[in-house]
Amino acid sequence: MLRNLWSEWLRIARHIGSFNARALITLVYFTLLAPFGLLYHAVADVLHVKKQPSGSVWLNRPPTATDLETARRQG
């Protein structure tokens, strides 16, 4: 009888633990990671779209070599 009760408790405890883990990870995500992500998204300009001093969207790139050896090193 106690063995059956113990195995049933282990089954219920596993479900409770699974729920607690999901709830804790969700809480950590929405209280720590999501605000930092939203702040980074609002502040960062990874594609350099906001910086347009001359009104042009072109980015100045350094010239690259156009010889055959450089073309072979591409991959």
Secondary structure, 3 states (H helix, E strand, C coil): CHHHHHHHHHHHHHHHHHHHHHHHHHHHHHHHHHHHHHHHHHHCCCCCCCCCCCCCCCCCCCCCCCCHHHHHCCC
